[in-house]
Amino acid sequence: MLQSKIGHCNDCAHIDDLISSIDKKLLYYGKNQLNNIKFLASLDYNKENIGLLIKYKYILNHKLFNPSYCCEINLSSIISRVKVLLNK
């Protein structure tokens, strides 16, 4: 079974919660787009944010089990960028 290898990082304690928050935000955007199509509404749907959230979710999932993945990007900077995107 895959085990998380990140144990020394203080910000990494809630990576799973951050990934689930990304999923919730993507679901929010998906529901808004569905309502936009069905009811001709103009609800919030930002393609740039969706693309960035998917990219950061991919990186976080891989970094959770392989700390050396994408080593040129600092994990704390990814976490801060994701938190900004979640609150937009």
DRENTI-132569 format. One record per residue: residue number from 1; residue in one letter; x, y, z of N, C-alpha, C in turn. Coordinates in nm, 3 decimals. Each point is the difference from the previous one (the first is absolute). Layout:
# DRENTI-132569
{resi NUM, resn A, nx X, ny Y, nz Z, cax X, cay Y, caz Z, cx X, cy Y, cz Z}
...
***
This chain:
# DRENTI-132569
{resi 1, resn M, nx 0.084, ny -0.118, nz 0.000, cax -0.084, cay 0.118, caz 0.000, cx 0.088, cy 0.124, cz 0.000}
{resi 2, resn L, nx -0.042, ny 0.102, nz -0.068, cax 0.077, cay 0.123, caz -0.004, cx -0.015, cy 0.074, cz 0.132}
{resi 3, resn Q, nx 0.110, ny 0.045, nz 0.054, cax 0.001, cay 0.077, caz 0.123, cx 0.053, cy 0.139, cz -0.031}
{resi 4, resn S, nx -0.053, ny 0.098, nz 0.068, cax 0.050, cay 0.135, caz -0.017, cx 0.141, cy 0.010, cz 0.055}
{resi 5, resn K, nx 0.091, ny 0.060, nz -0.076, cax 0.140, cay 0.008, caz 0.042, cx 0.034, cy 0.135, cz 0.060}
{resi 6, resn I, nx -0.093, ny 0.094, nz -0.002, cax 0.029, cay 0.132, caz 0.054, cx -0.035, cy -0.002, cz 0.148}
{resi 7, resn G, nx 0.101, ny 0.009, nz 0.084, cax -0.025, cay 0.001, caz 0.143, cx 0.070, cy 0.114, cz 0.070}
{resi 8, resn H, nx 0.094, ny 0.063, nz -0.064, cax 0.080, cay 0.106, caz 0.061, cx -0.054, cy 0.140, cz -0.027}
{resi 9, resn C, nx -0.101, ny 0.013, nz -0.080, cax -0.051, cay 0.131, caz -0.042, cx -0.119, cy 0.041, cz 0.087}
{resi 10, resn N, nx 0.002, ny 0.121, nz 0.053, cax -0.109, cay 0.048, caz 0.084, cx -0.125, cy 0.032, cz -0.082}
{resi 11, resn D, nx 0.018, ny 0.052, nz -0.121, cax -0.113, cay 0.036, caz -0.085, cx -0.067, cy -0.121, cz -0.063}
{resi 12, resn C, nx 0.066, ny -0.114, nz 0.002, cax -0.048, cay -0.116, caz -0.071, cx -0.098, cy -0.086, cz 0.080}
{resi 13, resn A, nx -0.031, ny 0.041, nz 0.121, cax -0.088, cay -0.080, caz 0.085, cx -0.140, cy -0.010, cz -0.059}
{resi 14, resn H, nx -0.039, ny 0.099, nz -0.075, cax -0.137, cay 0.001, caz -0.051, cx -0.005, cy 0.002, cz -0.152}
{resi 15, resn I, nx 0.092, ny -0.070, nz -0.062, cax 0.002, cay -0.007, caz -0.147, cx -0.127, cy -0.069, cz -0.051}
{resi 16, resn D, nx -0.044, ny -0.105, nz 0.068, cax -0.123, cay -0.067, caz -0.042, cx -0.120, cy 0.092, cz 0.007}
{resi 17, resn D, nx -0.006, ny 0.084, nz 0.104, cax -0.108, cay 0.097, caz 0.011, cx 0.007, cy 0.103, cz -0.112}
{resi 18, resn L, nx 0.120, ny 0.039, nz -0.036, cax 0.018, cay 0.096, caz -0.108, cx -0.044, cy -0.060, cz -0.134}
{resi 19, resn I, nx 0.032, ny -0.127, nz -0.021, cax -0.042, cay -0.067, caz -0.124, cx -0.152, cy -0.013, cz -0.005}
{resi 20, resn S, nx -0.062, ny -0.031, nz 0.115, cax -0.146, cay -0.008, caz 0.001, cx -0.064, cy 0.138, cz -0.019}
{resi 21, resn S, nx 0.066, ny 0.106, nz 0.048, cax -0.049, cay 0.135, caz -0.024, cx 0.007, cy 0.035, cz -0.148}
{resi 22, resn I, nx 0.106, ny -0.045, nz -0.066, cax 0.012, cay 0.022, caz -0.145, cx -0.114, cy -0.072, cz -0.071}
{resi 23, resn D, nx -0.029, ny -0.123, nz 0.042, cax -0.109, cay -0.076, caz -0.062, cx -0.134, cy 0.072, cz 0.019}
{resi 24, resn K, nx -0.022, ny 0.056, nz 0.119, cax -0.125, cay 0.072, caz 0.026, cx -0.012, cy 0.124, cz -0.088}
{resi 25, resn K, nx 0.111, ny 0.070, nz -0.017, cax -0.002, cay 0.121, caz -0.085, cx -0.024, cy -0.037, cz -0.147}
{resi 26, resn L, nx 0.061, ny -0.110, nz -0.045, cax -0.023, cay -0.044, caz -0.137, cx -0.145, cy -0.044, cz -0.018}
{resi 27, resn L, nx -0.059, ny -0.062, nz 0.100, cax -0.141, cay -0.037, caz -0.006, cx -0.088, cy 0.124, cz -0.005}
{resi 28, resn Y, nx 0.036, ny 0.102, nz 0.075, cax -0.072, cay 0.127, caz -0.001, cx 0.001, cy 0.060, cz -0.140}
{resi 29, resn Y, nx 0.118, ny 0.004, nz -0.062, cax 0.010, cay 0.055, caz -0.136, cx -0.079, cy -0.086, cz -0.099}
{resi 30, resn G, nx 0.004, ny -0.131, nz 0.018, cax -0.074, cay -0.089, caz -0.090, cx -0.150, cy 0.020, cz 0.011}
{resi 31, resn K, nx -0.051, ny 0.013, nz 0.122, cax -0.143, cay 0.025, caz 0.018, cx -0.041, cy 0.135, cz -0.058}
{resi 32, resn N, nx 0.085, ny 0.099, nz 0.019, cax -0.031, cay 0.132, caz -0.057, cx -0.007, cy -0.006, cz -0.151}
{resi 33, resn Q, nx 0.093, ny -0.070, nz -0.061, cax -0.001, cay -0.010, caz -0.146, cx -0.122, cy -0.076, cz -0.049}
{resi 34, resn L, nx -0.040, ny -0.105, nz 0.072, cax -0.119, cay -0.075, caz -0.038, cx -0.124, cy 0.089, cz 0.010}
{resi 35, resn N, nx -0.009, ny 0.079, nz 0.106, cax -0.114, cay 0.092, caz 0.014, cx 0.005, cy 0.111, cz -0.104}
{resi 36, resn N, nx 0.120, ny 0.042, nz -0.038, cax 0.011, cay 0.100, caz -0.107, cx -0.055, cy -0.054, cz -0.131}
{resi 37, resn I, nx 0.028, ny -0.125, nz -0.028, cax -0.047, cay -0.061, caz -0.125, cx -0.150, cy -0.026, cz 0.005}
{resi 38, resn K, nx -0.048, ny -0.057, nz 0.112, cax -0.141, cay -0.036, caz 0.011, cx -0.092, cy 0.122, cz 0.005}
{resi 39, resn F, nx 0.035, ny 0.096, nz 0.084, cax -0.091, cay 0.109, caz 0.029, cx 0.045, cy 0.136, cz -0.056}
{resi 40, resn L, nx 0.101, ny -0.002, nz -0.085, cax 0.055, cay 0.123, caz -0.057, cx 0.036, cy 0.102, cz 0.108}
{resi 41, resn A, nx 0.058, ny -0.050, nz 0.106, cax 0.042, cay 0.086, caz 0.112, cx 0.141, cy 0.051, cz -0.027}
{resi 42, resn S, nx 0.046, ny 0.088, nz 0.083, cax 0.137, cay 0.050, caz -0.014, cx 0.073, cy -0.016, cz 0.134}
{resi 43, resn L, nx 0.009, ny -0.124, nz 0.044, cax 0.067, cay -0.029, caz 0.126, cx 0.151, cy -0.007, cz -0.020}
{resi 44, resn D, nx 0.073, ny 0.007, nz 0.110, cax 0.146, cay 0.003, caz -0.002, cx 0.056, cy -0.128, cz -0.062}
{resi 45, resn Y, nx 0.082, ny 0.015, nz -0.103, cax 0.066, cay -0.113, caz -0.067, cx 0.129, cy 0.053, cz -0.061}
{resi 46, resn N, nx 0.112, ny -0.025, nz 0.066, cax 0.128, cay 0.054, caz -0.043, cx 0.088, cy -0.113, cz -0.052}
{resi 47, resn K, nx 0.023, ny -0.003, nz -0.130, cax 0.078, cay -0.108, caz -0.061, cx 0.145, cy 0.001, cz 0.046}
{resi 48, resn E, nx 0.056, ny 0.118, nz 0.022, cax 0.140, cay 0.008, caz 0.046, cx 0.015, cy -0.064, cz 0.138}
{resi 49, resn N, nx -0.092, ny 0.033, nz 0.091, cax 0.007, cay -0.058, caz 0.134, cx -0.018, cy -0.151, cz -0.003}
{resi 50, resn I, nx -0.088, ny -0.048, nz -0.084, cax -0.023, cay -0.144, caz -0.010, cx 0.127, cy -0.069, cz -0.047}
{resi 51, resn G, nx 0.063, ny 0.054, nz -0.103, cax 0.124, cay -0.060, caz -0.051, cx 0.111, cy 0.000, cz 0.104}
{resi 52, resn L, nx 0.015, ny 0.111, nz 0.071, cax 0.104, cay 0.008, caz 0.103, cx -0.030, cy -0.093, cz 0.117}
{resi 53, resn L, nx -0.125, ny -0.010, nz 0.041, cax -0.035, cay -0.090, caz 0.110, cx 0.026, cy -0.146, cz -0.038}
{resi 54, resn I, nx -0.031, ny -0.037, nz -0.122, cax 0.027, cay -0.137, caz -0.045, cx 0.151, cy -0.026, cz -0.002}
{resi 55, resn K, nx 0.075, ny 0.097, nz -0.047, cax 0.146, cay -0.014, caz -0.004, cx 0.059, cy -0.016, cz 0.141}
{resi 56, resn Y, nx -0.045, ny 0.085, nz 0.092, cax 0.053, cay -0.007, caz 0.136, cx -0.047, cy -0.125, cz 0.074}
{resi 57, resn K, nx -0.120, ny -0.047, nz -0.032, cax -0.046, cay -0.126, caz 0.061, cx 0.087, cy -0.116, cz -0.046}
{resi 58, resn Y, nx 0.035, ny 0.000, nz -0.127, cax 0.088, cay -0.104, caz -0.054, cx 0.136, cy 0.002, cz 0.070}
{resi 59, resn I, nx 0.054, ny 0.120, nz 0.016, cax 0.131, cay 0.013, caz 0.065, cx -0.009, cy -0.044, cz 0.146}
{resi 60, resn L, nx -0.104, ny 0.043, nz 0.071, cax -0.015, cay -0.037, caz 0.141, cx -0.018, cy -0.149, cz 0.019}
{resi 61, resn N, nx -0.077, ny -0.063, nz -0.089, cax -0.017, cay -0.146, caz 0.009, cx 0.132, cy -0.072, cz -0.018}
{resi 62, resn H, nx 0.080, ny 0.044, nz -0.096, cax 0.128, cay -0.066, caz -0.024, cx 0.101, cy 0.033, cz 0.109}
{resi 63, resn K, nx -0.002, ny 0.122, nz 0.048, cax 0.094, cay 0.040, caz 0.105, cx -0.031, cy -0.064, cz 0.134}
{resi 64, resn L, nx -0.124, ny -0.038, nz 0.021, cax -0.040, cay -0.064, caz 0.124, cx 0.069, cy -0.135, cz 0.017}
{resi 65, resn F, nx 0.018, ny -0.072, nz -0.109, cax 0.062, cay -0.132, caz 0.007, cx 0.144, cy -0.003, cz -0.049}
{resi 66, resn N, nx 0.045, ny 0.106, nz -0.065, cax 0.138, cay 0.006, caz -0.048, cx 0.052, cy 0.142, cz 0.023}
{resi 67, resn P, nx 0.063, ny 0.027, nz 0.115, cax 0.045, cay 0.136, caz 0.032, cx 0.098, cy 0.060, cz -0.100}
{resi 68, resn S, nx 0.070, ny -0.082, nz -0.077, cax 0.096, cay 0.053, caz -0.096, cx -0.065, cy 0.035, cz -0.134}
{resi 69, resn Y, nx -0.129, ny -0.024, nz -0.016, cax -0.070, cay 0.034, caz -0.124, cx -0.004, cy 0.151, cz -0.016}
{resi 70, resn C, nx 0.035, ny 0.048, nz -0.116, cax -0.007, cay 0.142, caz -0.034, cx 0.074, cy 0.084, cz 0.104}
{resi 71, resn C, nx 0.124, ny -0.033, nz 0.022, cax 0.075, cay 0.058, caz 0.112, cx 0.032, cy 0.148, cz -0.017}
{resi 72, resn E, nx -0.013, ny 0.057, nz -0.120, cax 0.029, cay 0.142, caz -0.017, cx -0.112, cy 0.089, cz 0.054}
{resi 73, resn I, nx -0.116, ny -0.059, nz 0.030, cax -0.112, cay 0.076, caz 0.057, cx -0.010, cy -0.032, cz 0.148}
{resi 74, resn N, nx 0.002, ny 0.103, nz 0.082, cax -0.009, cay -0.017, caz 0.144, cx -0.144, cy -0.035, cz 0.039}
{resi 75, resn L, nx -0.017, ny -0.095, nz 0.090, cax -0.132, cay -0.046, caz 0.040, cx -0.079, cy 0.110, cz 0.070}
{resi 76, resn S, nx 0.065, ny 0.081, nz 0.080, cax -0.072, cay 0.106, caz 0.069, cx -0.051, cy 0.106, cz -0.098}
{resi 77, resn S, nx 0.072, ny 0.025, nz -0.108, cax -0.049, cay 0.095, caz -0.100, cx -0.120, cy -0.057, cz -0.076}
{resi 78, resn I, nx -0.001, ny -0.129, nz -0.026, cax -0.115, cay -0.063, caz -0.064, cx -0.122, cy 0.009, cz 0.090}
{resi 79, resn I, nx 0.019, ny -0.026, nz 0.129, cax -0.111, cay 0.006, caz 0.094, cx -0.057, cy 0.141, cz 0.008}
{resi 80, resn S, nx 0.086, ny 0.099, nz 0.003, cax -0.049, cay 0.138, caz 0.006, cx -0.072, cy 0.040, cz -0.129}
{resi 81, resn R, nx 0.049, ny -0.044, nz -0.116, cax -0.066, cay 0.031, caz -0.126, cx -0.138, cy -0.066, cz -0.006}
{resi 82, resn V, nx -0.009, ny -0.124, nz 0.049, cax -0.128, cay -0.070, caz 0.000, cx -0.099, cy 0.070, cz 0.091}
{resi 83, resn K, nx 0.046, ny 0.045, nz 0.116, cax -0.091, cay 0.069, caz 0.093, cx -0.052, cy 0.129, cz -0.061}
{resi 84, resn V, nx 0.084, ny 0.070, nz -0.076, cax -0.045, cay 0.122, caz -0.067, cx -0.105, cy -0.034, cz -0.106}
{resi 85, resn L, nx 0.024, ny -0.106, nz -0.078, cax -0.095, cay -0.038, caz -0.103, cx -0.133, cy -0.047, cz 0.059}
{resi 86, resn L, nx 0.005, ny -0.066, nz 0.114, cax -0.123, cay -0.048, caz 0.062, cx -0.086, cy 0.115, cz 0.051}
{resi 87, resn N, nx 0.062, ny 0.111, nz 0.034, cax -0.075, cay 0.113, caz 0.054, cx -0.035, cy 0.105, cz -0.104}
{resi 88, resn K, nx 0.030, ny -0.024, nz -0.127, cax -0.037, cay 0.094, caz -0.107, cx -0.146, cy -0.014, cz -0.032}
***
